Amino acid sequence: MIPTKKEALKNSDTKSVEKEGGQVEASAYENIIVERKEDGKVEFIQLNRPKALNALCDALFDDLIDALKKADKDPDVQAIVLTGSEKAFAAGADIKEMCDKDYATTYATDMLGWWT
């Protein structure tokens, strides 16, 4: 029985999942979906926070940076494709992470400075 994408992503380790048309590598993250396609040459990274329209939070960035670094170091990966969902690529910064901070704190700590 071939596992669904969701079932494959439940595991925290990267695993190969047999799909029609060839192998797909699937890796589990909380806020992104990572798949290796095209004979292992193309890494697809999809933002996966549908309820928040893929709003960019710290946890999403942690997942994204980790996945990008792994793909960048892999000599088999020839291209990385970053996608959003059908509704939105990304809504922007996650306001829920910022709502308890005032302007002075956000400015003084350069809260989003590491994004650049």
Summary of the structure (lengths in Angstrom):
residues: 116
radius of gyration: 16.3
end to end distance: 44.2
largest distance: 55.4
contacts: 283
relative contact order: 0.15
helix: 32%
strand: 27%
